Amino acid sequence: MTKEAFKIAVAGLGTVGGGTVKAIERHAEVMASRCGRPVIVSAVSALSKDGLDFDVSGYAWYGDAVEMARDCDADVVVELIGGSEGIAKKVVETALEAGRHVVTANKALIAHHGLALAKVAEEKGVSLNYEAGVAGGIPIIKAIREGFAGNDVNKVQGILNGTCNYILTTMREEGRDFDEVLKDAQDFGYAEADPSFDIDGVDAAHKLAILASVAFGVEVNFDAVHIEGIRHISSTDIQFAEELGYRIKLLGVALRHDDVIEQRVHPTMVPLSASISTVEGVFNAVVVDGDEVDTVMLEGRGAGERPTASAVVADIADIARGISLPTFSVPVTDLAKVSTRPMSEHCGAYYVRLALMDKPGVFADVAAALRDHNVSMESMLQRGREPGEPVPVVITTHETLEADMTAALEAIGALDTVTEPPRMIRIESA
Ligand SMILES: NC(=O)c1ccc[n+]([C@@H]2O[C@H](COP(=O)([O-])OP(=O)(O)OC[C@H]3O[C@@H](n4cnc5c(N)ncnc54)[C@H](OP(=O)(O)O)[C@@H]3O)[C@@H](O)[C@H]2O)c1
């Protein structure tokens, strides 16, 4: 092979950056054959060489990643530092301005600044690829941008955060409470020391906003995502869910209704008959509904050194092969500006858990509050209780407007026989 090498500069040599350098080295031969020329790392940048478990002596070393993005000899700058602002953003902007392709795993950056960055990429005629940022090793961006190109996609939903899925799975399997399982997840390295981005749903929302943009051809709009995390899910909810034929998942759901988009991340009761309910532990899954293909689910590892590096390397391979696609599947000027459907207009079924004092007429008061707000009950479960303790009661509803459900819960919460604020979890049909 005599063709000139395709050169990569990697900024950030942590979990994913280190994994990417090692994967390119490990697969040098097959990459050269697949891309029609050698694909090599030519430059790297990190804060320090200390603690690296691979040799960087063969690469140009830059202490300043922005300088590398501007001055190096690489065709592609791979940003694996992280964060939506600061150095990562500067590295990506500088590389694009310098006419270099960019590959990143940084979903926060793409969710917040993807539109502006995509404009620069288009003006400069270079690619901005971010497969690893959405569901790690699952090639979902490729699937939507290329595999579903002949479909109208009106729904995308998924388990987009492995930390949350691990916590919910472990709570169910071991009958343990949230705080305890979170602590274990941190000790095992599945959760960050500050886990809020994961457990409060922000990380999943970054990924959902990107998926909605690519799937529906609309401007990426993170601020339009309704976000709820899993902190308030109790082991009691998880047991009730099983009894009712559901499993609780932190789901990201994006729906297109003509010119209105609904984007939401929240704990969801998923029927045990739905494939996504069987996706457990740290695994992620994304389900796409296309009008031609029907429903397709992709499942795999959403994080970790090797699965994430696999997606980064695939993005690099595309560029080396000369495959260049619009960042969000259509050119920036063709991305639709759409409005957001407020959650009050969401229509769905609900699970509600109440703690009631054991007094005559309590159920009648709850039923009246539901009736007065147009909420139709589907089923009710009641648990035994210790003497003097409130009675745990669970209600599921038929399809209801969220504004009505919220008003009914306010009325129920105000009853003096209700001893805790009502807990509500949305039910998704599939
Ligand atoms: N980890 C995953 O499984 C995963 C999965 C999907 C997407 N991602 C995304 O991938 C990106 C990287 O994540 P990661 O887990 O690999 O993070 P990480 O292990 O913390 O690595 C980040 C690296 O960037 C380096 N760095 C910090 N500031 C720098 C600077 N000014 N110049 C050059 N290097 C700098 C850090 O150096 P020090 O170590 O010296 O601070 C560290 O080596 C993030 O956007 C993340 O959201 C990660």
The ligand as an ORCA input file, in Angstrom:
! r2SCAN-3c Opt
* xyz 0 1
  N     -16.198      6.940     29.618
  C     -17.158      6.504     28.824
  O     -17.540      5.334     28.888
  C     -17.796      7.429     27.827
  C     -18.841      6.938     27.021
  C     -19.404      7.770     26.046
  C     -18.949      9.060     25.912
  N     -17.952      9.520     26.732
  C     -17.491     10.903     26.545
  O     -16.124     10.856     26.157
  C     -15.461     12.032     26.622
  C     -14.245     11.624     27.455
  O     -14.688     10.853     28.543
  P     -13.679      9.947     29.398
  O     -14.535      9.046     30.209
  O     -12.636      9.380     28.531
  O     -13.081     11.056     30.377
  P     -11.715     10.975     31.203
  O     -11.329      9.562     31.453
  O     -11.883     11.896     32.349
  O     -10.672     11.585     30.174
  C     -10.588     12.955     29.877
  C      -9.168     13.231     29.551
  O      -9.019     14.574     29.114
  C      -7.840     15.093     29.713
  N      -7.849     16.528     29.765
  C      -8.461     17.351     30.656
  N      -8.199     18.628     30.360
  C      -7.387     18.619     29.286
  C      -6.766     19.612     28.521
  N      -6.886     20.902     28.837
  N      -6.001     19.254     27.468
  C      -5.855     17.967     27.139
  N      -6.410     16.953     27.836
  C      -7.183     17.285     28.884
  C      -7.840     14.468     31.096
  O      -6.552     14.531     31.668
  P      -6.370     14.226     33.249
  O      -6.712     12.797     33.426
  O      -4.933     14.523     33.454
  O      -7.311     15.173     33.956
  C      -8.253     13.041     30.752
  O      -7.165     12.272     30.335
  C     -16.510     12.833     27.404
  O     -17.102     13.776     26.564
  C     -17.545     11.767     27.777
  O     -18.848     12.288     27.969
  C     -17.368      8.742     27.676
*
